[in-house]
Amino acid sequence: MRVGILGGAFNPPHIGHLVCAQEALLQLELDSVLFVPVGQAPHRELENDPGAEMRLEMVELAIEDDDRFAGSRVELDRDGPSYTSDTLRLLHAAEPDDEHVLILGGDQAAALPEWHEPEQVLELAQVAVVERTNWSRNAVGIRVGRLRGAQRIRYLDMPIIQVSSSSVRRRIAAGLPIRYLVPDRVAGFIDAKDLYATASAGAPPVAEAST
């Protein structure tokens, strides 16, 4: 099996995450995509975090109609920071015959040299990068080119979708609708649990956003 790994806070999951997963499936010829919510984020505290269990539940609601996607508890069920290299080792130990493809945004990929064990990440999985307006493949390549294994990195095209988890949280806090920005089941869950009513602007980028 060729399995994509899409990690992050998913606080909350939104349509951009789903489009990213779909494009990765098509362009990288994946069999499935595993959504991996971060347990304990390295180097930062998540803004307005409802808790890892709720974030995983929202992921499962977001993907439940697509059998190509699955959620994972791998980072929730272990102690300590959720470093991607550790996650990949655990996934490989559980399914040693799977080929793993780590899906990163351009900003995450550009920060890869500052990650915990970045060359181990490149050894344990093929890295696929979604190009972004301010992080083209050339810009990312300059940042990661000295890492062993960087030559294996693939690049993906993706429709430009101007939505982020922090913007969704801000809209909720302002009393604005989020329909069509997140799946309907996620919107219903957020409303039922009264999440993000006091959302802030969101955390700044960090060195590793535990994919």
C-alpha positions as CSV (number, residue, x, y, z in Angstrom):
1,M,0.0,0.0,0.0
2,R,1.1,3.5,-0.8
3,V,-0.2,5.7,2.0
4,G,-0.1,9.5,2.3
5,I,0.4,11.0,5.7
6,L,-1.3,14.3,6.3
7,G,-0.6,15.7,9.7
8,G,-1.4,18.9,11.5
9,A,-3.5,20.4,14.3
10,F,-6.8,20.2,12.4
11,N,-8.1,22.9,14.7
12,P,-10.6,22.6,13.0
13,P,-10.2,20.6,9.8
14,H,-11.5,22.5,6.7
15,I,-12.0,22.1,3.0
16,G,-8.4,22.9,2.2
17,H,-7.2,19.8,4.1
18,L,-9.6,17.6,2.1
19,V,-8.7,19.1,-1.3
20,C,-5.0,18.7,-0.4
21,A,-5.6,15.0,0.4
22,Q,-7.5,14.4,-2.8
23,E,-4.9,16.1,-5.0
24,A,-2.2,14.0,-3.3
25,L,-4.1,10.8,-3.9
26,L,-4.4,11.6,-7.6
27,Q,-1.0,13.1,-8.3
28,L,1.1,10.7,-6.2
29,E,-1.0,7.6,-7.0
30,L,-1.7,6.8,-3.4
31,D,-4.0,4.1,-2.1
32,S,-5.1,6.1,0.9
33,V,-4.4,9.2,3.0
34,L,-4.0,9.0,6.7
35,F,-5.0,12.1,8.7
36,V,-2.8,12.4,11.8
37,P,-3.9,15.1,14.3
38,V,-1.0,16.3,16.5
39,G,-1.0,15.1,20.1
40,Q,1.4,17.5,21.8
41,A,2.6,20.0,19.4
42,P,6.4,20.6,19.5
43,H,7.6,24.1,20.5
44,R,4.2,25.7,20.9
45,E,0.8,25.6,22.6
46,L,-2.1,25.4,20.2
47,E,-4.4,28.4,20.2
48,N,-8.0,27.7,21.4
49,D,-7.3,23.9,21.5
50,P,-10.5,22.0,22.4
51,G,-8.2,18.9,23.0
52,A,-6.7,16.3,20.9
53,E,-9.7,13.9,21.2
54,M,-12.1,16.5,19.9
55,R,-9.7,17.4,17.0
56,L,-9.6,13.8,16.1
57,E,-13.3,13.5,16.3
58,M,-13.7,16.5,13.9
59,V,-11.2,14.8,11.5
60,E,-13.3,11.6,11.5
61,L,-16.5,13.6,10.9
62,A,-14.8,15.4,8.0
63,I,-13.6,12.3,6.2
64,E,-16.3,9.7,7.1
65,D,-17.9,9.8,3.6
66,D,-14.7,9.0,1.8
67,D,-13.2,5.5,2.3
68,R,-9.9,6.6,0.8
69,F,-9.3,8.6,3.9
70,A,-8.7,7.5,7.5
71,G,-7.9,9.1,10.9
72,S,-5.1,8.0,13.2
73,R,-4.5,8.1,16.9
74,V,-0.8,7.5,16.6
75,E,0.2,10.9,18.0
76,L,-2.6,11.0,20.6
77,D,-1.7,7.7,22.2
78,R,1.9,8.4,23.1
79,D,3.5,10.8,25.6
80,G,5.8,13.7,24.8
81,P,6.1,16.0,21.8
82,S,4.6,14.7,18.5
83,Y,7.8,14.6,16.4
84,T,7.2,13.4,12.8
85,S,10.2,11.1,12.8
86,D,8.8,9.2,15.8
87,T,5.3,9.0,14.1
88,L,6.8,7.6,10.9
89,R,8.7,5.0,12.9
90,L,5.5,3.9,14.6
91,L,3.6,3.7,11.4
92,H,6.3,1.7,9.7
93,A,6.5,-0.7,12.7
94,A,2.7,-1.2,12.5
95,E,2.6,-1.7,8.7
96,P,6.1,-2.5,7.5
97,D,5.0,-3.2,3.9
98,D,3.4,0.2,3.4
99,E,5.2,2.9,1.5
100,H,4.7,6.2,3.3
101,V,4.5,9.6,1.6
102,L,4.5,12.6,3.9
103,I,2.4,15.5,2.6
104,L,3.7,19.0,3.6
105,G,2.7,22.5,2.7
106,G,5.5,24.7,1.3
107,D,6.0,26.6,4.5
108,Q,6.4,23.4,6.5
109,A,8.8,22.0,4.0
110,A,10.9,25.1,4.0
111,A,11.3,24.7,7.8
112,L,12.3,21.1,7.5
113,P,16.0,21.7,8.3
114,E,14.9,23.0,11.8
115,W,12.8,19.9,12.5
116,H,13.7,17.2,14.9
117,E,15.7,14.6,12.9
118,P,14.9,16.0,9.4
119,E,17.1,13.5,7.6
120,Q,15.4,10.6,9.3
121,V,12.1,12.0,8.1
122,L,13.4,12.0,4.5
123,E,14.7,8.5,5.0
124,L,11.5,7.1,6.5
125,A,9.1,8.6,4.0
126,Q,9.0,10.2,0.6
127,V,8.2,13.9,1.2
128,A,5.6,15.5,-1.1
129,V,5.3,19.3,-1.0
130,V,2.3,21.4,-1.9
131,E,3.6,24.6,-3.5
132,R,2.3,27.8,-2.1
133,T,2.4,31.4,-3.4
134,N,5.3,32.4,-1.2
135,W,7.0,29.0,-1.2
136,S,7.6,27.7,-4.7
137,R,9.6,24.5,-5.4
138,N,12.7,26.6,-6.1
139,A,12.4,28.5,-2.8
140,V,11.8,25.2,-0.9
141,G,14.7,23.5,-2.7
142,I,17.1,26.2,-1.6
143,R,16.1,25.7,2.0
144,V,16.3,21.9,2.1
145,G,18.9,21.2,-0.6
146,R,21.6,20.4,1.9
147,L,19.6,17.7,3.6
148,R,20.5,14.1,2.8
149,G,17.5,12.6,0.8
150,A,16.2,16.0,-0.3
151,Q,16.5,14.9,-4.0
152,R,13.6,12.5,-3.4
153,I,11.1,15.3,-2.6
154,R,8.1,15.6,-5.0
155,Y,6.0,18.6,-5.6
156,L,2.3,18.9,-6.0
157,D,-0.1,21.4,-7.7
158,M,-3.2,22.3,-5.8
159,P,-6.0,24.8,-6.4
160,I,-5.6,27.9,-4.4
161,I,-8.0,27.9,-1.4
162,Q,-7.8,30.8,0.9
163,V,-9.0,29.2,4.0
164,S,-7.2,28.3,7.2
165,S,-8.1,26.9,10.6
166,S,-7.2,30.3,12.3
167,S,-9.5,32.1,9.8
168,V,-12.3,29.7,10.6
169,R,-11.8,30.2,14.3
170,R,-11.9,34.0,13.9
171,R,-15.2,33.8,11.9
172,I,-16.8,31.7,14.7
173,A,-15.6,34.2,17.3
174,A,-17.1,37.0,15.3
175,G,-20.4,35.2,14.9
176,L,-19.9,34.7,11.1
177,P,-21.0,31.6,9.2
178,I,-18.5,28.9,8.4
179,R,-20.7,26.8,6.1
180,Y,-18.8,25.7,3.0
181,L,-15.5,26.4,4.7
182,V,-15.7,23.2,6.8
183,P,-17.7,20.0,6.1
184,D,-21.3,20.3,7.4
185,R,-20.7,17.6,10.1
186,V,-17.7,19.5,11.4
187,A,-19.7,22.7,11.5
188,G,-22.5,20.9,13.4
189,F,-20.0,19.5,15.9
190,I,-18.4,22.9,16.5
191,D,-21.9,24.4,17.1
192,A,-23.0,21.6,19.4
193,K,-19.9,21.8,21.5
194,D,-19.7,25.6,21.4
195,L,-16.1,25.6,20.3
196,Y,-13.9,28.6,19.4
197,A,-16.4,31.2,20.7
198,T,-13.4,33.2,21.9
199,A,-11.0,32.3,19.1
200,S,-7.8,34.4,18.7
201,A,-5.8,35.2,15.6
202,G,-3.9,32.0,15.8
203,A,-0.3,31.0,16.6
204,P,2.6,32.1,14.5
205,P,4.5,29.5,12.3
206,V,6.8,27.2,14.1
207,A,9.7,25.0,13.1
208,E,7.8,21.8,13.1
209,A,4.0,21.7,12.7
210,S,4.0,18.0,13.3
211,T,2.7,16.9,10.1
